[in-house]
Amino acid sequence: MMIFGFTGDDFRRLIKITRIYRTVYFPVGFPVSDNIDQNINPAILSFSEDFFESIDEYWKVHFNDYCQDIQHLNDMSKNVIETRARKAISQTSGTDKPLLTASTYVSVMTYSGSEWIVSSPDGVASSKVH
């Protein structure tokens, strides 16, 4: 599963399930061989180009700079990413008791530098939570 955001409720709170933030992901299947051996023949995950294009297409509606942000994250050290993650969590609220009904819009939330990007219910724009 390629995780690319977290779920938020109608009140823009990150949804927690068993104390872990609930993620949004694209499922990807990989064939697994019987000869996988960690030392001799390790597993190598190979993603197709259209997989990333489908993620990019989704986010063009909600968060135009998503792929550029991921590239920027890939260039960061683990310590910088951890500091950024702590800052992101401190700037939002979370709930383990979301008010979910048939009319609830569960949004996709991702953090970009200094703000949360939240997908819209109509799928045509995003809003930012500072």
Backbone atoms as SQL, in Angstrom:
CREATE TABLE atoms (id INTEGER PRIMARY KEY, chain TEXT, resi INTEGER, resn TEXT, atom TEXT, x REAL, y REAL, z REAL);
INSERT INTO atoms VALUES
  (1, 'A', 1, 'MET', 'N', 0.840, -1.163, 0.000),
  (2, 'A', 1, 'MET', 'CA', 0.000, 0.000, 0.000),
  (3, 'A', 1, 'MET', 'C', 0.899, 1.244, 0.000),
  (4, 'A', 2, 'MET', 'N', 0.604, 2.162, -0.871),
  (5, 'A', 2, 'MET', 'CA', 1.341, 3.417, -0.943),
  (6, 'A', 2, 'MET', 'C', 0.508, 4.465, -0.220),
  (7, 'A', 3, 'ILE', 'N', 0.927, 4.847, 0.982),
  (8, 'A', 3, 'ILE', 'CA', 0.191, 5.803, 1.800),
  (9, 'A', 3, 'ILE', 'C', 0.499, 7.213, 1.324),
  (10, 'A', 4, 'PHE', 'N', -0.545, 8.030, 1.174),
  (11, 'A', 4, 'PHE', 'CA', -0.304, 9.383, 0.710),
  (12, 'A', 4, 'PHE', 'C', -1.113, 10.437, 1.449),
  (13, 'A', 5, 'GLY', 'N', -1.719, 10.089, 2.543),
  (14, 'A', 5, 'GLY', 'CA', -2.456, 11.072, 3.320),
  (15, 'A', 5, 'GLY', 'C', -3.167, 10.404, 4.484),
  (16, 'A', 6, 'PHE', 'N', -3.873, 11.218, 5.244),
  (17, 'A', 6, 'PHE', 'CA', -4.634, 10.737, 6.386),
  (18, 'A', 6, 'PHE', 'C', -6.088, 11.096, 6.187),
  (19, 'A', 7, 'THR', 'N', -6.984, 10.391, 6.882),
  (20, 'A', 7, 'THR', 'CA', -8.398, 10.705, 6.771),
  (21, 'A', 7, 'THR', 'C', -8.785, 11.732, 7.827),
  (22, 'A', 8, 'GLY', 'N', -9.669, 12.636, 7.424),
  (23, 'A', 8, 'GLY', 'CA', -10.187, 13.642, 8.338),
  (24, 'A', 8, 'GLY', 'C', -11.696, 13.620, 8.314),
  (25, 'A', 9, 'ASP', 'N', -12.299, 14.009, 9.444),
  (26, 'A', 9, 'ASP', 'CA', -13.758, 14.028, 9.498),
  (27, 'A', 9, 'ASP', 'C', -14.290, 15.400, 9.079),
  (28, 'A', 10, 'ASP', 'N', -15.591, 15.595, 9.220),
  (29, 'A', 10, 'ASP', 'CA', -16.223, 16.863, 8.820),
  (30, 'A', 10, 'ASP', 'C', -15.676, 18.066, 9.592),
  (31, 'A', 11, 'PHE', 'N', -15.058, 17.824, 10.726),
  (32, 'A', 11, 'PHE', 'CA', -14.535, 18.901, 11.559),
  (33, 'A', 11, 'PHE', 'C', -13.032, 19.099, 11.350),
  (34, 'A', 12, 'ARG', 'N', -12.494, 18.483, 10.292),
  (35, 'A', 12, 'ARG', 'CA', -11.068, 18.590, 9.944),
  (36, 'A', 12, 'ARG', 'C', -10.164, 18.085, 11.052),
  (37, 'A', 13, 'ARG', 'N', -10.619, 17.022, 11.703),
  (38, 'A', 13, 'ARG', 'CA', -9.800, 16.352, 12.704),
  (39, 'A', 13, 'ARG', 'C', -9.260, 15.080, 12.067),
  (40, 'A', 14, 'LEU', 'N', -7.997, 14.775, 12.322),
  (41, 'A', 14, 'LEU', 'CA', -7.443, 13.509, 11.855),
  (42, 'A', 14, 'LEU', 'C', -8.137, 12.381, 12.592),
  (43, 'A', 15, 'ILE', 'N', -8.527, 11.358, 11.862),
  (44, 'A', 15, 'ILE', 'CA', -9.228, 10.227, 12.468),
  (45, 'A', 15, 'ILE', 'C', -8.210, 9.195, 12.927),
  (46, 'A', 16, 'LYS', 'N', -8.331, 8.795, 14.195),
  (47, 'A', 16, 'LYS', 'CA', -7.470, 7.759, 14.758),
  (48, 'A', 16, 'LYS', 'C', -8.268, 6.470, 14.894),
  (49, 'A', 17, 'ILE', 'N', -7.636, 5.384, 14.555),
  (50, 'A', 17, 'ILE', 'CA', -8.221, 4.067, 14.766),
  (51, 'A', 17, 'ILE', 'C', -7.223, 3.305, 15.635),
  (52, 'A', 18, 'THR', 'N', -7.667, 2.857, 16.798),
  (53, 'A', 18, 'THR', 'CA', -6.791, 2.202, 17.777),
  (54, 'A', 18, 'THR', 'C', -5.484, 2.976, 17.977),
  (55, 'A', 19, 'ARG', 'N', -5.608, 4.286, 18.231),
  (56, 'A', 19, 'ARG', 'CA', -4.512, 5.209, 18.551),
  (57, 'A', 19, 'ARG', 'C', -3.543, 5.467, 17.402),
  (58, 'A', 20, 'ILE', 'N', -3.872, 5.042, 16.204),
  (59, 'A', 20, 'ILE', 'CA', -3.029, 5.281, 15.031),
  (60, 'A', 20, 'ILE', 'C', -3.854, 6.083, 14.027),
  (61, 'A', 21, 'TYR', 'N', -3.246, 7.112, 13.428),
  (62, 'A', 21, 'TYR', 'CA', -3.975, 7.907, 12.438),
  (63, 'A', 21, 'TYR', 'C', -4.341, 7.046, 11.238),
  (64, 'A', 22, 'ARG', 'N', -5.587, 7.163, 10.817),
  (65, 'A', 22, 'ARG', 'CA', -6.093, 6.364, 9.692),
  (66, 'A', 22, 'ARG', 'C', -5.556, 6.952, 8.385),
  (67, 'A', 23, 'THR', 'N', -4.995, 6.121, 7.569),
  (68, 'A', 23, 'THR', 'CA', -4.344, 6.564, 6.339),
  (69, 'A', 23, 'THR', 'C', -5.218, 6.339, 5.114),
  (70, 'A', 24, 'VAL', 'N', -4.876, 7.065, 4.056),
  (71, 'A', 24, 'VAL', 'CA', -5.485, 6.890, 2.740),
  (72, 'A', 24, 'VAL', 'C', -4.380, 6.323, 1.861),
  (73, 'A', 25, 'TYR', 'N', -4.706, 5.340, 1.065),
  (74, 'A', 25, 'TYR', 'CA', -3.654, 4.695, 0.290),
  (75, 'A', 25, 'TYR', 'C', -4.170, 4.183, -1.036),
  (76, 'A', 26, 'PHE', 'N', -3.233, 3.940, -1.923),
  (77, 'A', 26, 'PHE', 'CA', -3.508, 3.261, -3.180),
  (78, 'A', 26, 'PHE', 'C', -2.988, 1.837, -3.025),
  (79, 'A', 27, 'PRO', 'N', -3.841, 0.823, -3.181),
  (80, 'A', 27, 'PRO', 'CA', -3.326, -0.551, -3.088),
  (81, 'A', 27, 'PRO', 'C', -2.568, -0.936, -4.357),
  (82, 'A', 28, 'VAL', 'N', -1.481, -1.657, -4.174),
  (83, 'A', 28, 'VAL', 'CA', -0.668, -2.121, -5.294),
  (84, 'A', 28, 'VAL', 'C', -0.325, -3.590, -5.050),
  (85, 'A', 29, 'GLY', 'N', -0.473, -4.420, -6.072),
  (86, 'A', 29, 'GLY', 'CA', -0.120, -5.824, -5.933),
  (87, 'A', 29, 'GLY', 'C', 1.249, -6.114, -6.513),
  (88, 'A', 30, 'PHE', 'N', 1.964, -6.989, -5.868),
  (89, 'A', 30, 'PHE', 'CA', 3.270, -7.423, -6.351),
  (90, 'A', 30, 'PHE', 'C', 3.323, -8.942, -6.324),
  (91, 'A', 31, 'PRO', 'N', 3.773, -9.555, -7.413),
  (92, 'A', 31, 'PRO', 'CA', 3.934, -11.011, -7.375),
  (93, 'A', 31, 'PRO', 'C', 5.089, -11.365, -6.432),
  (94, 'A', 32, 'VAL', 'N', 4.885, -12.389, -5.637),
  (95, 'A', 32, 'VAL', 'CA', 5.919, -12.801, -4.691),
  (96, 'A', 32, 'VAL', 'C', 6.397, -14.194, -5.070),
  (97, 'A', 33, 'SER', 'N', 7.690, -14.318, -5.231),
  (98, 'A', 33, 'SER', 'CA', 8.299, -15.590, -5.612),
  (99, 'A', 33, 'SER', 'C', 8.648, -16.397, -4.373),
  (100, 'A', 34, 'ASP', 'N', 8.707, -17.706, -4.529),
  (101, 'A', 34, 'ASP', 'CA', 9.103, -18.573, -3.421),
  (102, 'A', 34, 'ASP', 'C', 10.599, -18.459, -3.128),
  (103, 'A', 35, 'ASN', 'N', 11.399, -17.931, -4.085),
  (104, 'A', 35, 'ASN', 'CA', 12.851, -17.860, -3.871),
  (105, 'A', 35, 'ASN', 'C', 13.307, -16.546, -3.236),
  (106, 'A', 36, 'ILE', 'N', 12.418, -15.804, -2.633),
  (107, 'A', 36, 'ILE', 'CA', 12.870, -14.570, -1.999),
  (108, 'A', 36, 'ILE', 'C', 13.674, -14.926, -0.763),
  (109, 'A', 37, 'ASP', 'N', 14.863, -14.400, -0.713),
  (110, 'A', 37, 'ASP', 'CA', 15.754, -14.586, 0.425),
  (111, 'A', 37, 'ASP', 'C', 16.382, -13.231, 0.728),
  (112, 'A', 38, 'GLN', 'N', 16.283, -12.813, 1.970),
  (113, 'A', 38, 'GLN', 'CA', 16.752, -11.480, 2.353),
  (114, 'A', 38, 'GLN', 'C', 18.199, -11.223, 1.950),
  (115, 'A', 39, 'ASN', 'N', 19.048, -12.228, 1.989),
  (116, 'A', 39, 'ASN', 'CA', 20.470, -12.030, 1.691),
  (117, 'A', 39, 'ASN', 'C', 20.849, -12.360, 0.255),
  (118, 'A', 40, 'ILE', 'N', 20.300, -13.442, -0.280),
  (119, 'A', 40, 'ILE', 'CA', 20.710, -13.899, -1.607),
  (120, 'A', 40, 'ILE', 'C', 19.853, -13.305, -2.720),
  (121, 'A', 41, 'ASN', 'N', 18.549, -13.323, -2.540),
  (122, 'A', 41, 'ASN', 'CA', 17.626, -12.875, -3.575),
  (123, 'A', 41, 'ASN', 'C', 16.537, -12.001, -2.938),
  (124, 'A', 42, 'PRO', 'N', 16.867, -10.754, -2.550),
  (125, 'A', 42, 'PRO', 'CA', 15.883, -9.918, -1.846),
  (126, 'A', 42, 'PRO', 'C', 14.745, -9.486, -2.761),
  (127, 'A', 43, 'ALA', 'N', 13.618, -9.180, -2.142),
  (128, 'A', 43, 'ALA', 'CA', 12.466, -8.682, -2.896),
  (129, 'A', 43, 'ALA', 'C', 12.740, -7.249, -3.343),
  (130, 'A', 44, 'ILE', 'N', 12.428, -6.937, -4.580),
  (131, 'A', 44, 'ILE', 'CA', 12.551, -5.588, -5.110),
  (132, 'A', 44, 'ILE', 'C', 11.174, -5.197, -5.630),
  (133, 'A', 45, 'LEU', 'N', 10.619, -4.152, -5.053),
  (134, 'A', 45, 'LEU', 'CA', 9.301, -3.690, -5.464),
  (135, 'A', 45, 'LEU', 'C', 9.457, -2.739, -6.635),
  (136, 'A', 46, 'SER', 'N', 8.776, -3.033, -7.705),
  (137, 'A', 46, 'SER', 'CA', 8.866, -2.217, -8.911),
  (138, 'A', 46, 'SER', 'C', 7.481, -1.654, -9.215),
  (139, 'A', 47, 'PHE', 'N', 7.372, -0.324, -9.195),
  (140, 'A', 47, 'PHE', 'CA', 6.105, 0.343, -9.446),
  (141, 'A', 47, 'PHE', 'C', 6.019, 0.728, -10.917),
  (142, 'A', 48, 'SER', 'N', 4.853, 0.543, -11.502),
  (143, 'A', 48, 'SER', 'CA', 4.667, 0.950, -12.896),
  (144, 'A', 48, 'SER', 'C', 4.485, 2.461, -12.960),
  (145, 'A', 49, 'GLU', 'N', 4.829, 3.045, -14.074),
  (146, 'A', 49, 'GLU', 'CA', 4.705, 4.493, -14.266),
  (147, 'A', 49, 'GLU', 'C', 3.254, 4.953, -14.131),
  (148, 'A', 50, 'ASP', 'N', 2.303, 4.154, -14.631),
  (149, 'A', 50, 'ASP', 'CA', 0.909, 4.582, -14.560),
  (150, 'A', 50, 'ASP', 'C', 0.365, 4.598, -13.131),
  (151, 'A', 51, 'PHE', 'N', 0.992, 3.844, -12.234),
  (152, 'A', 51, 'PHE', 'CA', 0.594, 3.890, -10.831),
  (153, 'A', 51, 'PHE', 'C', 0.789, 5.301, -10.268),
  (154, 'A', 52, 'PHE', 'N', 1.960, 5.870, -10.494),
  (155, 'A', 52, 'PHE', 'CA', 2.250, 7.214, -9.995),
  (156, 'A', 52, 'PHE', 'C', 1.440, 8.268, -10.754),
  (157, 'A', 53, 'GLU', 'N', 1.162, 8.006, -11.997),
  (158, 'A', 53, 'GLU', 'CA', 0.322, 8.930, -12.768),
  (159, 'A', 53, 'GLU', 'C', -1.097, 8.974, -12.196),
  (160, 'A', 54, 'SER', 'N', -1.609, 7.823, -11.743),
  (161, 'A', 54, 'SER', 'CA', -2.958, 7.808, -11.170),
  (162, 'A', 54, 'SER', 'C', -2.995, 8.569, -9.850),
  (163, 'A', 55, 'ILE', 'N', -1.946, 8.467, -9.043),
  (164, 'A', 55, 'ILE', 'CA', -1.863, 9.247, -7.811),
  (165, 'A', 55, 'ILE', 'C', -1.771, 10.728, -8.157),
  (166, 'A', 56, 'ASP', 'N', -0.936, 11.044, -9.130),
  (167, 'A', 56, 'ASP', 'CA', -0.761, 12.427, -9.552),
  (168, 'A', 56, 'ASP', 'C', -2.085, 13.016, -10.051),
  (169, 'A', 57, 'GLU', 'N', -2.835, 12.245, -10.842),
  (170, 'A', 57, 'GLU', 'CA', -4.122, 12.719, -11.354),
  (171, 'A', 57, 'GLU', 'C', -5.100, 12.995, -10.213),
  (172, 'A', 58, 'TYR', 'N', -5.124, 12.103, -9.215),
  (173, 'A', 58, 'TYR', 'CA', -6.003, 12.301, -8.066),
  (174, 'A', 58, 'TYR', 'C', -5.661, 13.615, -7.373),
  (175, 'A', 59, 'TRP', 'N', -4.373, 13.826, -7.135),
  (176, 'A', 59, 'TRP', 'CA', -3.964, 14.988, -6.366),
  (177, 'A', 59, 'TRP', 'C', -3.990, 16.278, -7.164),
  (178, 'A', 60, 'LYS', 'N', -4.014, 16.224, -8.486),
  (179, 'A', 60, 'LYS', 'CA', -4.126, 17.469, -9.263),
  (180, 'A', 60, 'LYS', 'C', -5.396, 18.212, -8.894),
  (181, 'A', 61, 'VAL', 'N', -6.416, 17.464, -8.509),
  (182, 'A', 61, 'VAL', 'CA', -7.672, 18.069, -8.097),
  (183, 'A', 61, 'VAL', 'C', -7.546, 18.657, -6.696),
  (184, 'A', 62, 'HIS', 'N', -6.869, 17.944, -5.800),
  (185, 'A', 62, 'HIS', 'CA', -6.846, 18.309, -4.389),
  (186, 'A', 62, 'HIS', 'C', -5.593, 19.054, -3.941),
  (187, 'A', 63, 'PHE', 'N', -4.452, 18.709, -4.520),
  (188, 'A', 63, 'PHE', 'CA', -3.188, 19.263, -4.031),
  (189, 'A', 63, 'PHE', 'C', -2.196, 19.225, -5.179),
  (190, 'A', 64, 'ASN', 'N', -2.157, 20.309, -5.935),
  (191, 'A', 64, 'ASN', 'CA', -1.417, 20.363, -7.192),
  (192, 'A', 64, 'ASN', 'C', 0.071, 20.042, -7.075),
  (193, 'A', 65, 'ASP', 'N', 0.675, 20.325, -5.928),
  (194, 'A', 65, 'ASP', 'CA', 2.120, 20.148, -5.786),
  (195, 'A', 65, 'ASP', 'C', 2.498, 18.866, -5.041),
  (196, 'A', 66, 'TYR', 'N', 1.598, 17.889, -4.984),
  (197, 'A', 66, 'TYR', 'CA', 1.849, 16.679, -4.194),
  (198, 'A', 66, 'TYR', 'C', 3.135, 15.962, -4.610),
  (199, 'A', 67, 'CYS', 'N', 3.305, 15.698, -5.893),
  (200, 'A', 67, 'CYS', 'CA', 4.493, 14.952, -6.340),
  (201, 'A', 67, 'CYS', 'C', 5.775, 15.732, -6.061),
  (202, 'A', 68, 'GLN', 'N', 5.728, 17.041, -6.212),
  (203, 'A', 68, 'GLN', 'CA', 6.898, 17.864, -5.909),
  (204, 'A', 68, 'GLN', 'C', 7.197, 17.819, -4.406),
  (205, 'A', 69, 'ASP', 'N', 6.158, 17.816, -3.587),
  (206, 'A', 69, 'ASP', 'CA', 6.365, 17.724, -2.144),
  (207, 'A', 69, 'ASP', 'C', 6.983, 16.384, -1.759),
  (208, 'A', 70, 'ILE', 'N', 6.546, 15.313, -2.394),
  (209, 'A', 70, 'ILE', 'CA', 7.119, 13.995, -2.108),
  (210, 'A', 70, 'ILE', 'C', 8.599, 13.976, -2.490),
  (211, 'A', 71, 'GLN', 'N', 8.930, 14.556, -3.627),
  (212, 'A', 71, 'GLN', 'CA', 10.336, 14.633, -4.037),
  (213, 'A', 71, 'GLN', 'C', 11.141, 15.417, -3.005),
  (214, 'A', 72, 'HIS', 'N', 10.580, 16.511, -2.524),
  (215, 'A', 72, 'HIS', 'CA', 11.244, 17.323, -1.510),
  (216, 'A', 72, 'HIS', 'C', 11.457, 16.512, -0.226),
  (217, 'A', 73, 'LEU', 'N', 10.435, 15.744, 0.181),
  (218, 'A', 73, 'LEU', 'CA', 10.559, 14.883, 1.364),
  (219, 'A', 73, 'LEU', 'C', 11.637, 13.828, 1.179),
  (220, 'A', 74, 'ASN', 'N', 11.701, 13.253, -0.010),
  (221, 'A', 74, 'ASN', 'CA', 12.716, 12.224, -0.280),
  (222, 'A', 74, 'ASN', 'C', 14.128, 12.760, -0.108),
  (223, 'A', 75, 'ASP', 'N', 14.312, 14.058, -0.293),
  (224, 'A', 75, 'ASP', 'CA', 15.628, 14.672, -0.161),
  (225, 'A', 75, 'ASP', 'C', 15.968, 15.051, 1.283),
  (226, 'A', 76, 'MET', 'N', 15.026, 14.913, 2.205),
  (227, 'A', 76, 'MET', 'CA', 15.238, 15.303, 3.596),
  (228, 'A', 76, 'MET', 'C', 15.819, 14.167, 4.428),
  (229, 'A', 77, 'SER', 'N', 16.481, 14.529, 5.506),
  (230, 'A', 77, 'SER', 'CA', 16.987, 13.525, 6.441),
  (231, 'A', 77, 'SER', 'C', 15.846, 13.036, 7.329),
  (232, 'A', 78, 'LYS', 'N', 16.052, 11.914, 7.972),
  (233, 'A', 78, 'LYS', 'CA', 15.040, 11.340, 8.862),
  (234, 'A', 78, 'LYS', 'C', 14.710, 12.311, 9.992),
  (235, 'A', 79, 'ASN', 'N', 15.716, 12.977, 10.544),
  (236, 'A', 79, 'ASN', 'CA', 15.482, 13.920, 11.647),
  (237, 'A', 79, 'ASN', 'C', 14.630, 15.106, 11.217),
  (238, 'A', 80, 'VAL', 'N', 14.878, 15.626, 10.022),
  (239, 'A', 80, 'VAL', 'CA', 14.094, 16.755, 9.523),
  (240, 'A', 80, 'VAL', 'C', 12.645, 16.319, 9.290),
  (241, 'A', 81, 'ILE', 'N', 12.450, 15.136, 8.731),
  (242, 'A', 81, 'ILE', 'CA', 11.095, 14.619, 8.500),
  (243, 'A', 81, 'ILE', 'C', 10.370, 14.421, 9.829),
  (244, 'A', 82, 'GLU', 'N', 11.060, 13.897, 10.821),
  (245, 'A', 82, 'GLU', 'CA', 10.443, 13.693, 12.131),
  (246, 'A', 82, 'GLU', 'C', 10.031, 15.031, 12.755),
  (247, 'A', 83, 'THR', 'N', 10.879, 16.034, 12.659),
  (248, 'A', 83, 'THR', 'CA', 10.562, 17.361, 13.180),
  (249, 'A', 83, 'THR', 'C', 9.346, 17.938, 12.463),
  (250, 'A', 84, 'ARG', 'N', 9.318, 17.772, 11.156),
  (251, 'A', 84, 'ARG', 'CA', 8.191, 18.267, 10.355),
  (252, 'A', 84, 'ARG', 'C', 6.903, 17.540, 10.725),
  (253, 'A', 85, 'ALA', 'N', 6.985, 16.229, 10.935),
  (254, 'A', 85, 'ALA', 'CA', 5.800, 15.440, 11.309),
  (255, 'A', 85, 'ALA', 'C', 5.264, 15.886, 12.666),
  (256, 'A', 86, 'ARG', 'N', 6.139, 16.115, 13.625),
  (257, 'A', 86, 'ARG', 'CA', 5.704, 16.582, 14.946),
  (258, 'A', 86, 'ARG', 'C', 5.016, 17.950, 14.841),
  (259, 'A', 87, 'LYS', 'N', 5.570, 18.832, 13.999),
  (260, 'A', 87, 'LYS', 'CA', 4.976, 20.153, 13.792),
  (261, 'A', 87, 'LYS', 'C', 3.583, 20.003, 13.171),
  (262, 'A', 88, 'ALA', 'N', 3.453, 19.126, 12.187),
  (263, 'A', 88, 'ALA', 'CA', 2.167, 18.913, 11.514),
  (264, 'A', 88, 'ALA', 'C', 1.112, 18.425, 12.498),
  (265, 'A', 89, 'ILE', 'N', 1.470, 17.456, 13.325),
  (266, 'A', 89, 'ILE', 'CA', 0.517, 16.907, 14.293),
  (267, 'A', 89, 'ILE', 'C', 0.123, 17.972, 15.314),
  (268, 'A', 90, 'SER', 'N', 1.083, 18.825, 15.688),
  (269, 'A', 90, 'SER', 'CA', 0.766, 19.872, 16.670),
  (270, 'A', 90, 'SER', 'C', -0.177, 20.929, 16.099),
  (271, 'A', 91, 'GLN', 'N', -0.279, 21.026, 14.788),
  (272, 'A', 91, 'GLN', 'CA', -1.106, 22.049, 14.146),
  (273, 'A', 91, 'GLN', 'C', -2.513, 21.570, 13.805),
  (274, 'A', 92, 'THR', 'N', -2.860, 20.395, 14.217),
  (275, 'A', 92, 'THR', 'CA', -4.210, 19.900, 13.939),
  (276, 'A', 92, 'THR', 'C', -4.718, 19.131, 15.144),
  (277, 'A', 93, 'SER', 'N', -5.973, 18.786, 15.118),
  (278, 'A', 93, 'SER', 'CA', -6.526, 17.966, 16.194),
  (279, 'A', 93, 'SER', 'C', -6.850, 16.593, 15.640),
  (280, 'A', 94, 'GLY', 'N', -6.958, 15.650, 16.526),
  (281, 'A', 94, 'GLY', 'CA', -7.295, 14.289, 16.133),
  (282, 'A', 94, 'GLY', 'C', -8.441, 13.777, 16.977),
  (283, 'A', 95, 'THR', 'N', -9.065, 12.733, 16.509),
  (284, 'A', 95, 'THR', 'CA', -10.161, 12.134, 17.262),
  (285, 'A', 95, 'THR', 'C', -10.169, 10.623, 17.054),
  (286, 'A', 96, 'ASP', 'N', -10.461, 9.911, 18.123),
  (287, 'A', 96, 'ASP', 'CA', -10.663, 8.468, 17.993),
  (288, 'A', 96, 'ASP', 'C', -12.166, 8.143, 18.056),
  (289, 'A', 97, 'LYS', 'N', -12.981, 9.201, 18.083),
  (290, 'A', 97, 'LYS', 'CA', -14.434, 9.044, 18.067),
  (291, 'A', 97, 'LYS', 'C', -15.028, 9.987, 17.014),
  (292, 'A', 98, 'PRO', 'N', -14.702, 9.751, 15.754),
  (293, 'A', 98, 'PRO', 'CA', -15.236, 10.640, 14.714),
  (294, 'A', 98, 'PRO', 'C', -16.752, 10.487, 14.597),
  (295, 'A', 99, 'LEU', 'N', -17.409, 11.595, 14.279),
  (296, 'A', 99, 'LEU', 'CA', -18.852, 11.564, 14.058),
  (297, 'A', 99, 'LEU', 'C', -19.077, 11.220, 12.594),
  (298, 'A', 100, 'LEU', 'N', -19.238, 9.940, 12.315),
  (299, 'A', 100, 'LEU', 'CA', -19.404, 9.483, 10.939),
  (300, 'A', 100, 'LEU', 'C', -20.837, 9.043, 10.712),
  (301, 'A', 101, 'THR', 'N', -21.472, 9.653, 9.727),
  (302, 'A', 101, 'THR', 'CA', -22.827, 9.280, 9.348),
  (303, 'A', 101, 'THR', 'C', -22.827, 9.030, 7.840),
  (304, 'A', 102, 'ALA', 'N', -23.974, 8.694, 7.306),
  (305, 'A', 102, 'ALA', 'CA', -24.073, 8.452, 5.865),
  (306, 'A', 102, 'ALA', 'C', -23.737, 9.703, 5.067),
  (307, 'A', 103, 'SER', 'N', -23.934, 10.881, 5.663),
  (308, 'A', 103, 'SER', 'CA', -23.668, 12.119, 4.937),
  (309, 'A', 103, 'SER', 'C', -22.277, 12.714, 5.248),
  (310, 'A', 104, 'THR', 'N', -21.519, 12.027, 6.076),
  (311, 'A', 104, 'THR', 'CA', -20.191, 12.531, 6.426),
  (312, 'A', 104, 'THR', 'C', -19.276, 12.469, 5.222),
  (313, 'A', 105, 'TYR', 'N', -18.554, 13.552, 5.016),
  (314, 'A', 105, 'TYR', 'CA', -17.517, 13.560, 3.989),
  (315, 'A', 105, 'TYR', 'C', -16.196, 13.302, 4.689),
  (316, 'A', 106, 'VAL', 'N', -15.565, 12.173, 4.363),
  (317, 'A', 106, 'VAL', 'CA', -14.254, 11.868, 4.922),
  (318, 'A', 106, 'VAL', 'C', -13.231, 12.441, 3.961),
  (319, 'A', 107, 'SER', 'N', -12.495, 13.431, 4.424),
  (320, 'A', 107, 'SER', 'CA', -11.533, 14.111, 3.563),
  (321, 'A', 107, 'SER', 'C', -10.173, 13.439, 3.619),
  (322, 'A', 108, 'VAL', 'N', -9.349, 13.777, 2.657),
  (323, 'A', 108, 'VAL', 'CA', -7.955, 13.350, 2.637),
  (324, 'A', 108, 'VAL', 'C', -7.138, 14.546, 3.081),
  (325, 'A', 109, 'MET', 'N', -6.295, 14.351, 4.077),
  (326, 'A', 109, 'MET', 'CA', -5.479, 15.433, 4.610),
  (327, 'A', 109, 'MET', 'C', -4.006, 15.080, 4.467),
  (328, 'A', 110, 'THR', 'N', -3.228, 16.013, 3.987),
  (329, 'A', 110, 'THR', 'CA', -1.783, 15.831, 3.903),
  (330, 'A', 110, 'THR', 'C', -1.119, 17.147, 4.281),
  (331, 'A', 111, 'TYR', 'N', 0.082, 17.058, 4.802),
  (332, 'A', 111, 'TYR', 'CA', 0.774, 18.243, 5.308),
  (333, 'A', 111, 'TYR', 'C', 1.824, 18.694, 4.308),
  (334, 'A', 112, 'SER', 'N', 1.874, 19.984, 4.066),
  (335, 'A', 112, 'SER', 'CA', 2.821, 20.534, 3.103),
  (336, 'A', 112, 'SER', 'C', 3.582, 21.698, 3.716),
  (337, 'A', 113, 'GLY', 'N', 4.733, 21.423, 4.266),
  (338, 'A', 113, 'GLY', 'CA', 5.592, 22.477, 4.784),
  (339, 'A', 113, 'GLY', 'C', 5.079, 23.192, 6.001),
  (340, 'A', 114, 'SER', 'N', 4.043, 24.000, 5.865),
  (341, 'A', 114, 'SER', 'CA', 3.547, 24.771, 6.997),
  (342, 'A', 114, 'SER', 'C', 2.032, 24.730, 7.129),
  (343, 'A', 115, 'GLU', 'N', 1.373, 23.889, 6.323),
  (344, 'A', 115, 'GLU', 'CA', -0.088, 23.859, 6.370),
  (345, 'A', 115, 'GLU', 'C', -0.622, 22.490, 5.958),
  (346, 'A', 116, 'TRP', 'N', -1.816, 22.190, 6.453),
  (347, 'A', 116, 'TRP', 'CA', -2.507, 20.980, 6.050),
  (348, 'A', 116, 'TRP', 'C', -3.314, 21.285, 4.799),
  (349, 'A', 117, 'ILE', 'N', -3.267, 20.387, 3.821),
  (350, 'A', 117, 'ILE', 'CA', -4.085, 20.478, 2.618),
  (351, 'A', 117, 'ILE', 'C', -5.223, 19.470, 2.807),
  (352, 'A', 118, 'VAL', 'N', -6.461, 19.929, 2.650),
  (353, 'A', 118, 'VAL', 'CA', -7.625, 19.083, 2.892),
  (354, 'A', 118, 'VAL', 'C', -8.445, 19.000, 1.621),
  (355, 'A', 119, 'SER', 'N', -8.721, 17.776, 1.162),
  (356, 'A', 119, 'SER', 'CA', -9.507, 17.610, -0.058),
  (357, 'A', 119, 'SER', 'C', -10.940, 18.066, 0.188),
  (358, 'A', 120, 'SER', 'N', -11.576, 18.498, -0.878),
  (359, 'A', 120, 'SER', 'CA', -12.930, 19.031, -0.759),
  (360, 'A', 120, 'SER', 'C', -13.975, 17.962, -1.040),
  (361, 'A', 121, 'PRO', 'N', -15.189, 18.132, -0.513),
  (362, 'A', 121, 'PRO', 'CA', -16.247, 17.160, -0.757),
  (363, 'A', 121, 'PRO', 'C', -16.633, 17.055, -2.224),
  (364, 'A', 122, 'ASP', 'N', -16.531, 18.156, -2.965),
  (365, 'A', 122, 'ASP', 'CA', -16.957, 18.113, -4.361),
  (366, 'A', 122, 'ASP', 'C', -15.838, 17.681, -5.303),
  (367, 'A', 123, 'GLY', 'N', -14.630, 17.505, -4.763),
  (368, 'A', 123, 'GLY', 'CA', -13.533, 17.004, -5.590),
  (369, 'A', 123, 'GLY', 'C', -12.992, 17.991, -6.591),
  (370, 'A', 124, 'VAL', 'N', -13.268, 19.283, -6.429),
  (371, 'A', 124, 'VAL', 'CA', -12.763, 20.237, -7.411),
  (372, 'A', 124, 'VAL', 'C', -11.771, 21.234, -6.850),
  (373, 'A', 125, 'ALA', 'N', -11.613, 21.260, -5.547),
  (374, 'A', 125, 'ALA', 'CA', -10.676, 22.220, -4.973),
  (375, 'A', 125, 'ALA', 'C', -10.218, 21.708, -3.619),
  (376, 'A', 126, 'SER', 'N', -9.187, 22.306, -3.109),
  (377, 'A', 126, 'SER', 'CA', -8.760, 21.941, -1.764),
  (378, 'A', 126, 'SER', 'C', -8.824, 23.173, -0.897),
  (379, 'A', 127, 'SER', 'N', -8.797, 22.938, 0.381),
  (380, 'A', 127, 'SER', 'CA', -8.739, 24.054, 1.309),
  (381, 'A', 127, 'SER', 'C', -7.542, 23.838, 2.204),
  (382, 'A', 128, 'LYS', 'N', -7.051, 24.910, 2.766),
  (383, 'A', 128, 'LYS', 'CA', -5.856, 24.834, 3.591),
  (384, 'A', 128, 'LYS', 'C', -6.220, 25.161, 5.030),
  (385, 'A', 129, 'VAL', 'N', -5.628, 24.410, 5.941),
  (386, 'A', 129, 'VAL', 'CA', -5.820, 24.630, 7.366),
  (387, 'A', 129, 'VAL', 'C', -4.486, 25.104, 7.901),
  (388, 'A', 130, 'HIS', 'N', -4.423, 26.324, 8.399),
  (389, 'A', 130, 'HIS', 'CA', -3.161, 26.881, 8.921),
  (390, 'A', 130, 'HIS', 'C', -3.083, 26.661, 10.406);
